[in-house]
C-alpha cells in the first residue's frame, strides 16, 4: 500500500510572534499569510480544531479515569486488577508507539486522524463499556476474568489511538495550521495544552460524581458521550483539513528510518534471519530519535514522567494517610491545575521575550528548585507529619508552573527542528519513552508501598528532575556554546529565537 506525504514546509522566522496568549483562541494577524487565509476563516479553523481536540481529549480522560472506578466496583477491596489494567495499557504505548508514529507519518493526514477517532478510539471504548455492563451483571468468575482480558486489549487499542491523535494534531497539524493562518505557534500550542489540562481536571470530576450515584449510570454516560460525539468530532476535523490546503500531502520523502528499513529488507532477502529484520525495524525509530538534534531536550522532558510528585493516585494516597480529607485533597488538586494553567499562559510570553531554549532552562530550573524545597523536609523531618505534607503540597503545586512552561518550550523546539515527514514518528517515540519512565514511577511505589516509605519515591522523583536539568543544560550548551550570558540572561533575544528556524543555533 502506498501512502501520500508532503515535503517539509520551510521554517518560518519568529518575527510574527506576539503576546496574544491571554485568550484561549489566539487572534490571527492581519499580515500576509502563506495561503492568504482571511482572519475570519482563521478563527473558524481554530474553533473547529479546538472543538475536535476537546472532544477527543475529554472522552479519553473520562474513559481513562472511569475505567479505574468501574474496575474498583467490579473487584472491590483490591487494586490488583486496576494496576494490571494500567500497566498493560502503558506498556502497549511503550511497545508500539514508535511503529504507530511511522504509520501516521506515511498516511494521509485526514485518514490517519479519522481512523484514530472512529475505528481505534471510539469503537474500543464503546465495546469496553458494554463489557463493563455485562461484568457487573454476571456471577460467573470465568466470564468476569475473560471480559477483563478483553477490556485490557481494548484499553491498549484506545491508548494507541489517543497517542496517534495527539502526535498527529499537536505535533504536526498545529505546525501546518499556524504557518498557514499566521497564528503564533507558541500561542496555539499553549491553547491546546490548556484544553488538555481543563479536561484532565473536569472529566475525572464529572465521571466521579456520576459514579457516586451509580456505576451503571457512569458506564452508560461514558458510552453515550463517546458515541454521540463521534460525528461532531469527525466533521470538525474534516472542515479544518478542507480549510487548510497545506495539510494535503503530495509526496513521500525518503527518511533515515526508511533507509535503515530498506537496508534491513536487503539483508533480509539475502538470507538474514527474519528476527533480525524485525528487530532492526523496531529499533529504527529509536536510532533516528537518539540521532535527532533535540534528543537531549526531549529526553529531559521524558525524565519528568518518572515522578510521584503530582496529584495522582500515589500522592493522593499519601496525603490521605497523613490526615487530609478527600475534600481537602480535591481543593489541592484544583489549586495544582490552576498553577499548571498559569504556566501555559506564562510560557508564550517568556518564549517571546527570551526564546524557547532559554525559557526552557529557566522553567526547568524553577521546577527543580520547587521540587528540591519540597523534598528536603522529607529527609530532615518525619514524613508522616502534616507539616512535611504541607511543604510537599506547596512545592509540587508551584513546580507545575515550571513543568508546563518547560513542556511548551520543548514542544516548540521539537516542532522547529524535526522535519515534517518524521514528526509523528519522533513524537510517538518520545511518548513511548515517557511511558517507560511513568512505568518506572509505578515500580518505585510498588517497591516502597507504605506511606512511611513515601520518602524514597519522592527522592527518586527529585533525582529524575535533577537529571533532566543536567540533560537540558547539556543541550543548551551544545546549541549556544554556553549556559548563561551575563548581559542578556534576562533580556530579549529575538535574533536567537529566529535562528532556530534556520538551524543556525543560539550563539548569544
C-alpha positions as CSV (number, residue, x, y, z in Angstrom):
1,X,0.0,0.0,0.0
2,X,1.4,3.4,-0.9
3,X,0.9,6.5,1.2
4,X,0.9,10.1,0.2
5,X,3.1,12.6,2.0
6,X,4.1,16.2,1.5
7,X,7.5,17.8,1.6
8,X,8.6,19.5,4.8
9,X,7.5,23.2,4.8
10,X,10.0,25.9,5.1
11,X,10.5,27.0,8.6
12,X,9.3,30.5,9.4
13,X,11.1,33.0,11.5
14,X,9.5,34.2,14.7
15,X,9.1,37.8,13.6
16,X,5.3,37.5,13.8
17,X,5.4,36.3,17.4
18,X,3.4,38.4,19.8
19,X,1.9,38.3,23.2
20,X,-1.6,37.3,22.3
21,X,-1.7,34.4,24.8
22,X,-4.3,35.9,27.1
23,X,-7.2,34.3,25.2
24,X,-8.0,30.7,24.7
25,X,-8.3,31.3,20.9
26,X,-5.2,33.1,19.6
27,X,-6.1,36.0,17.3
28,X,-4.8,35.7,13.8
29,X,-2.6,38.5,12.5
30,X,-3.8,40.5,9.5
31,X,-0.4,40.4,7.9
32,X,0.1,38.5,4.7
33,X,-0.3,34.7,5.0
34,X,1.3,31.9,3.1
35,X,-2.2,30.8,1.9
36,X,-3.9,34.2,2.1
37,X,-6.4,32.9,4.7
38,X,-8.7,35.7,5.8
39,X,-8.8,36.4,9.6
40,X,-12.5,35.2,10.0
41,X,-11.6,32.0,8.3
42,X,-8.6,31.6,10.5
43,X,-10.7,31.9,13.6
44,X,-13.2,29.4,12.2
45,X,-10.3,26.9,11.6
46,X,-9.1,27.4,15.2
47,X,-12.6,26.9,16.6
48,X,-13.1,23.7,14.8
49,X,-9.7,22.4,15.7
50,X,-10.3,23.1,19.4
51,X,-13.7,21.5,19.3
52,X,-12.3,18.3,17.8
53,X,-9.3,18.3,20.2
54,X,-11.6,19.0,23.2
55,X,-13.9,16.1,22.4
56,X,-11.0,13.7,21.8
57,X,-9.2,14.7,25.0
58,X,-12.4,14.8,27.1
59,X,-13.5,11.3,26.0
60,X,-10.0,9.9,26.5
61,X,-9.6,11.4,30.0
62,X,-13.1,10.4,31.1
63,X,-12.7,6.8,29.9
64,X,-9.2,6.5,31.4
65,X,-10.3,7.6,34.9
66,X,-13.7,6.0,34.6
67,X,-12.3,2.6,33.8
68,X,-10.4,2.6,37.1
69,X,-13.6,3.4,39.0
70,X,-15.5,0.7,37.2
71,X,-12.8,-1.9,38.0
72,X,-12.9,-0.8,41.6
73,X,-16.6,-1.6,41.7
74,X,-16.2,-4.9,39.9
75,X,-13.2,-6.0,42.0
76,X,-13.8,-4.4,45.4
77,X,-11.1,-4.5,48.1
78,X,-8.1,-4.8,45.8
79,X,-6.1,-2.5,43.5
80,X,-4.5,-5.5,41.7
81,X,-6.8,-5.6,38.6
82,X,-6.7,-1.8,38.2
83,X,-2.9,-1.8,38.5
84,X,-2.6,-4.6,35.9
85,X,-5.0,-2.7,33.6
86,X,-3.0,0.5,33.9
87,X,0.4,-1.2,33.4
88,X,-0.8,-3.2,30.3
89,X,-2.2,0.0,28.8
90,X,1.0,1.9,29.4
91,X,3.2,-1.0,28.1
92,X,1.3,-1.0,24.8
93,X,2.3,2.6,24.3
94,X,5.9,1.7,25.0
95,X,6.0,-1.2,22.6
96,X,4.0,0.2,19.7
97,X,4.1,4.0,19.8
98,X,7.1,4.3,17.5
99,X,5.6,2.0,14.9
100,X,2.3,3.8,15.1
101,X,4.1,7.2,14.6
102,X,5.7,5.8,11.4
103,X,2.3,4.9,10.1
104,X,0.9,8.3,10.8
105,X,3.9,9.9,9.1
106,X,3.3,7.9,5.9
107,X,-0.5,8.2,5.9
108,X,-2.8,10.9,4.6
109,X,-3.4,13.3,7.5
110,X,-7.2,13.2,7.4
111,X,-7.3,9.5,7.1
112,X,-4.9,8.9,10.0
113,X,-6.9,11.2,12.3
114,X,-10.3,9.9,11.3
115,X,-9.1,6.3,11.9
116,X,-7.7,7.2,15.3
117,X,-11.0,8.8,16.2
118,X,-13.6,6.4,14.9
119,X,-12.1,3.0,14.4
120,X,-9.4,2.7,17.1
121,X,-10.7,5.1,19.8
122,X,-14.4,5.3,19.9
123,X,-15.2,1.6,19.0
124,X,-12.9,0.1,21.7
125,X,-14.4,2.5,24.3
126,X,-17.9,1.6,23.3
127,X,-17.2,-2.1,23.4
128,X,-15.4,-1.8,26.7
129,X,-18.4,-0.1,28.3
130,X,-20.6,-2.9,27.1
131,X,-18.1,-5.4,28.7
132,X,-18.3,-3.5,32.0
133,X,-22.1,-3.7,31.9
134,X,-22.0,-7.4,31.3
135,X,-19.4,-7.9,34.0
136,X,-21.5,-6.1,36.6
137,X,-24.4,-8.3,35.7
138,X,-22.7,-11.7,35.8
139,X,-21.9,-14.0,38.7
140,X,-19.5,-16.2,36.6
141,X,-15.9,-15.7,37.7
142,X,-14.6,-17.2,34.4
143,X,-16.7,-14.8,32.4
144,X,-15.5,-11.9,34.5
145,X,-11.8,-12.8,34.0
146,X,-12.4,-13.3,30.3
147,X,-14.0,-9.9,29.9
148,X,-11.3,-8.3,31.9
149,X,-8.7,-9.7,29.5
150,X,-10.8,-8.3,26.6
151,X,-11.0,-4.9,28.3
152,X,-7.2,-4.9,28.7
153,X,-6.8,-5.4,24.9
154,X,-9.4,-2.8,24.2
155,X,-7.6,-0.4,26.6
156,X,-4.4,-0.9,24.6
157,X,-6.2,0.0,21.4
158,X,-7.7,3.1,22.9
159,X,-4.3,4.2,24.3
160,X,-2.6,3.8,21.0
161,X,-5.4,5.7,19.2
162,X,-5.2,8.5,21.7
163,X,-1.4,8.6,21.1
164,X,-1.9,8.7,17.3
165,X,-4.4,11.5,17.6
166,X,-2.1,13.5,19.9
167,X,1.1,13.2,17.8
168,X,-0.9,13.9,14.6
169,X,-2.8,17.0,15.8
170,X,-0.5,18.6,18.4
171,X,2.9,17.9,16.8
172,X,2.0,18.0,13.0
173,X,-1.3,19.7,12.3
174,X,-0.5,22.5,14.7
175,X,2.6,23.5,12.8
176,X,1.0,23.5,9.4
177,X,-2.1,25.4,10.6
178,X,-0.1,28.1,12.4
179,X,2.0,28.6,9.3
180,X,-1.0,28.8,7.1
181,X,-3.2,31.2,9.0
182,X,-0.3,33.1,10.6
183,X,-1.1,32.3,14.2
184,X,1.9,32.4,16.6
185,X,2.7,28.7,17.2
186,X,3.6,29.1,20.8
187,X,0.1,30.6,21.4
188,X,-1.6,27.7,19.5
189,X,0.5,25.1,21.5
190,X,-0.5,26.8,24.8
191,X,-4.2,26.8,23.8
192,X,-4.0,23.1,23.0
193,X,-2.3,22.4,26.3
194,X,-4.9,24.4,28.2
195,X,-7.6,22.2,26.7
196,X,-5.7,19.1,27.9
197,X,-5.5,20.5,31.4
198,X,-9.1,21.5,31.6
199,X,-10.1,18.0,30.5
200,X,-7.6,16.5,32.9
201,X,-9.3,18.3,35.8
202,X,-13.0,18.3,34.9
203,X,-13.5,14.9,33.1
204,X,-12.5,12.8,36.2
205,X,-14.6,15.0,38.5
206,X,-17.6,14.7,36.2
207,X,-17.5,10.9,35.9
208,X,-16.7,10.6,39.6
209,X,-19.9,12.5,40.5
210,X,-22.0,10.2,38.3
211,X,-20.2,7.1,39.6
212,X,-21.0,8.1,43.2
213,X,-24.7,7.9,42.2
214,X,-24.5,4.6,40.2
215,X,-21.6,2.8,38.5
216,X,-24.1,1.7,35.8
217,X,-25.1,5.2,35.1
218,X,-21.5,6.2,34.9
219,X,-20.7,3.5,32.4
220,X,-23.7,4.4,30.2
221,X,-22.7,8.1,30.4
222,X,-19.2,7.2,29.0
223,X,-20.8,5.1,26.3
224,X,-23.3,7.7,25.3
225,X,-20.9,10.7,25.2
226,X,-18.3,8.6,23.4
227,X,-20.7,7.6,20.6
228,X,-22.6,10.8,20.4
229,X,-19.5,13.0,19.9
230,X,-18.1,11.0,17.0
231,X,-20.0,12.8,14.3
232,X,-19.2,16.3,15.6
233,X,-15.5,15.5,16.0
234,X,-15.3,13.7,12.7
235,X,-16.9,16.7,10.8
236,X,-14.9,19.4,12.7
237,X,-11.5,17.9,11.9
238,X,-12.6,17.3,8.2
239,X,-13.6,21.0,7.9
240,X,-10.2,22.0,9.3
241,X,-8.5,19.8,6.7
242,X,-10.5,21.3,3.9
243,X,-9.9,24.9,5.0
244,X,-6.1,24.5,5.2
245,X,-4.8,23.2,1.8
246,X,-1.3,22.9,3.2
247,X,-2.4,19.9,5.2
248,X,-2.6,17.8,2.0
249,X,0.4,15.7,1.5
250,X,1.9,15.4,-2.0
251,X,4.8,13.1,-1.9
252,X,6.6,10.7,0.4
253,X,10.3,11.7,1.1
254,X,12.9,9.2,2.0
255,X,13.9,9.3,5.6
256,X,16.8,8.0,7.7
257,X,14.4,5.4,9.1
258,X,13.3,4.4,5.6
259,X,16.9,4.0,4.6
260,X,17.5,1.8,7.6
261,X,14.4,-0.3,6.8
262,X,15.4,-0.6,3.1
263,X,18.9,-1.9,4.2
264,X,17.1,-4.3,6.5
265,X,15.0,-5.5,3.6
266,X,18.0,-6.1,1.5
267,X,19.7,-8.0,4.3
268,X,16.5,-10.0,4.9
269,X,16.2,-11.1,1.3
270,X,19.8,-12.2,1.3
271,X,19.1,-14.8,3.9
272,X,19.4,-12.7,7.0
273,X,17.2,-14.2,9.8
274,X,13.7,-12.8,9.9
275,X,14.0,-12.0,13.6
276,X,17.0,-9.7,13.0
277,X,15.0,-7.9,10.3
278,X,12.1,-7.3,12.7
279,X,14.4,-6.1,15.4
280,X,16.1,-3.7,13.0
281,X,12.7,-2.3,12.0
282,X,11.7,-1.9,15.7
283,X,15.0,-0.1,16.6
284,X,15.0,2.2,13.5
285,X,12.7,4.9,15.1
286,X,14.8,4.9,18.3
287,X,18.0,5.3,16.4
288,X,16.5,8.2,14.5
289,X,15.2,9.7,17.8
290,X,18.6,9.5,19.5
291,X,20.3,11.0,16.5
292,X,18.0,14.0,16.3
293,X,19.3,17.4,17.2
294,X,16.7,17.8,20.0
295,X,17.2,14.4,21.6
296,X,18.6,15.8,24.9
297,X,15.8,18.3,25.2
298,X,13.2,15.6,24.6
299,X,15.0,13.2,27.0
300,X,14.9,15.9,29.7
301,X,11.1,16.3,29.2
302,X,10.6,12.5,29.3
303,X,12.5,12.1,32.5
304,X,9.9,14.3,34.2
305,X,7.4,11.5,33.9
306,X,9.4,9.5,36.4
307,X,7.6,11.2,39.3
308,X,5.2,10.7,42.1
309,X,5.2,14.4,42.7
310,X,1.8,15.2,41.1
311,X,-1.7,15.0,42.4
312,X,-2.1,11.5,41.1
313,X,-3.3,8.3,42.9
314,X,0.1,7.7,44.7
315,X,0.5,11.2,46.2
316,X,-3.3,11.4,47.0
317,X,-3.0,8.1,48.9
318,X,-0.1,9.5,50.9
319,X,-1.9,12.7,51.7
320,X,-5.0,10.8,52.9
321,X,-2.7,8.8,55.2
322,X,-1.4,11.9,56.8
323,X,-4.9,13.0,57.8
324,X,-6.2,15.2,54.9
325,X,-9.8,14.6,53.8
326,X,-10.9,13.7,50.3
327,X,-12.5,17.2,50.0
328,X,-9.2,18.9,51.0
329,X,-7.3,16.8,48.5
330,X,-9.8,17.8,45.8
331,X,-9.2,21.5,46.6
332,X,-5.4,20.9,46.4
333,X,-5.9,19.2,43.0
334,X,-7.8,22.2,41.7
335,X,-5.1,24.6,43.0
336,X,-2.4,22.5,41.3
337,X,-4.3,22.6,37.9
338,X,-4.7,26.4,38.3
339,X,-0.9,26.6,38.7
340,X,-0.5,24.4,35.6
341,X,-2.8,26.6,33.6
342,X,-0.8,29.7,34.7
343,X,2.2,28.0,33.2
344,X,0.5,27.7,29.8
345,X,-0.2,31.5,29.8
346,X,3.2,32.4,31.1
347,X,5.2,30.3,28.7
348,X,4.3,32.0,25.4
349,X,5.2,35.4,26.9
350,X,8.5,34.2,28.2
351,X,9.4,32.4,25.0
352,X,8.6,35.5,23.0
353,X,10.9,37.6,25.2
354,X,13.9,35.3,25.7
355,X,13.4,32.4,23.2
356,X,12.4,28.8,23.8
357,X,15.8,27.5,24.7
358,X,16.4,30.0,27.5
359,X,12.8,29.9,28.7
360,X,13.1,26.1,28.9
361,X,16.2,26.5,31.0
362,X,14.5,28.9,33.4
363,X,11.3,26.9,33.7
364,X,13.1,23.6,34.4
365,X,15.3,25.2,37.0
366,X,12.2,26.7,38.6
367,X,10.7,23.2,38.7
368,X,13.8,21.7,40.2
369,X,14.1,24.4,42.9
370,X,10.4,23.8,43.9
371,X,10.8,20.1,44.0
372,X,14.0,20.2,45.9
373,X,12.5,22.6,48.5
374,X,9.6,20.1,48.9
375,X,11.9,17.1,49.2
376,X,14.3,18.5,51.9
377,X,11.7,18.2,54.7
378,X,11.3,14.5,54.0
379,X,14.9,14.0,54.8
380,X,15.1,16.3,57.8
381,X,11.7,15.6,59.5
382,X,9.1,12.9,59.9
383,X,7.5,12.2,56.5
384,X,4.2,11.4,58.2
385,X,3.7,14.8,59.7
386,X,1.2,17.3,58.2
387,X,3.9,20.0,58.1
388,X,6.0,17.9,55.8
389,X,2.9,17.1,53.7
390,X,2.1,20.8,53.6
391,X,5.5,21.7,52.2
392,X,5.2,18.9,49.7
393,X,1.8,20.3,48.5
394,X,3.1,23.8,48.1
395,X,6.3,22.7,46.4
396,X,4.5,20.4,43.9
397,X,1.8,22.9,43.1
398,X,4.5,25.7,42.4
399,X,6.6,23.2,40.4
400,X,3.8,22.6,37.9
401,X,4.3,26.2,36.6
402,X,7.8,25.2,35.6
403,X,6.7,21.8,34.3
404,X,4.2,23.0,31.7
405,X,6.3,26.0,30.8
406,X,9.2,23.6,30.1
407,X,6.9,21.3,28.2
408,X,5.7,24.0,25.9
409,X,9.3,25.2,25.3
410,X,10.5,21.7,24.4
411,X,7.4,21.2,22.2
412,X,8.3,24.3,20.2
413,X,11.9,23.2,19.8
414,X,10.8,19.8,18.6
415,X,8.3,21.3,16.1
416,X,11.0,23.6,14.7
417,X,13.8,21.0,14.4
418,X,12.0,17.8,13.3
419,X,11.1,17.6,9.6
420,X,7.5,17.1,8.6
421,X,7.9,13.6,7.3
422,X,9.3,12.4,10.7
423,X,7.2,14.5,13.2
424,X,4.7,11.8,14.2
425,X,7.4,9.1,14.4
426,X,9.6,11.2,16.6
427,X,6.7,12.3,18.9
428,X,5.4,8.8,19.2
429,X,8.9,7.5,20.2
430,X,9.1,10.4,22.7
431,X,5.7,9.4,24.1
432,X,6.9,5.7,24.3
433,X,9.9,6.9,26.4
434,X,7.6,8.9,28.6
435,X,5.5,5.8,29.3
436,X,8.7,3.9,30.2
437,X,9.5,6.5,32.9
438,X,5.9,6.6,34.0
439,X,6.1,2.8,34.5
440,X,9.3,3.2,36.5
441,X,7.4,5.6,38.8
442,X,4.8,2.9,39.3
443,X,7.6,0.5,40.1
444,X,9.0,2.9,42.8
445,X,5.8,2.8,44.7
446,X,5.5,-1.0,44.3
447,X,9.0,-1.3,45.8
448,X,8.1,1.2,48.6
449,X,4.3,0.8,49.1
450,X,3.9,2.1,52.7
451,X,3.1,5.8,53.4
452,X,6.1,5.9,55.8
453,X,8.3,4.8,52.8
454,X,7.0,7.6,50.5
455,X,10.2,9.5,51.1
456,X,12.0,7.1,48.8
457,X,9.8,7.6,45.7
458,X,10.0,11.4,46.5
459,X,13.8,11.3,46.4
460,X,13.7,9.2,43.2
461,X,11.4,11.8,41.6
462,X,13.6,14.6,42.7
463,X,16.6,12.9,41.3
464,X,14.8,12.5,37.9
465,X,14.2,16.2,37.8
466,X,17.9,16.9,38.6
467,X,19.0,14.5,35.8
468,X,16.5,16.2,33.4
469,X,18.1,19.6,34.3
470,X,21.5,18.2,33.5
471,X,20.4,16.8,30.2
472,X,18.8,20.1,29.2
473,X,21.8,22.1,30.3
474,X,23.9,19.8,28.0
475,X,21.5,20.6,25.2
476,X,21.7,24.3,25.8
477,X,25.5,24.1,26.0
478,X,25.5,22.3,22.7
479,X,23.3,24.8,20.9
480,X,24.6,28.1,22.4
481,X,28.1,27.3,23.4
482,X,27.4,28.4,27.0
483,X,24.6,28.2,29.6
484,X,24.3,31.9,30.7
485,X,25.2,35.2,29.1
486,X,25.6,37.8,31.9
487,X,24.4,40.7,29.8
488,X,21.4,39.0,28.2
489,X,20.3,36.2,30.5
490,X,17.2,38.2,31.4
491,X,16.7,40.1,28.2
492,X,15.1,39.6,24.9
493,X,17.0,37.9,22.2
494,X,14.7,37.8,19.1
495,X,17.7,37.0,16.8
496,X,18.4,33.8,18.7
497,X,14.7,32.9,18.6
498,X,14.6,33.4,14.8
499,X,17.8,31.4,14.4
500,X,16.0,28.2,15.5
501,X,14.0,28.2,12.2
502,X,17.2,28.4,10.1
503,X,19.0,25.8,12.2
504,X,21.9,28.2,13.0
505,X,21.9,27.6,16.7
506,X,21.9,30.2,19.5
507,X,25.2,31.9,19.9
508,X,24.3,34.8,22.2
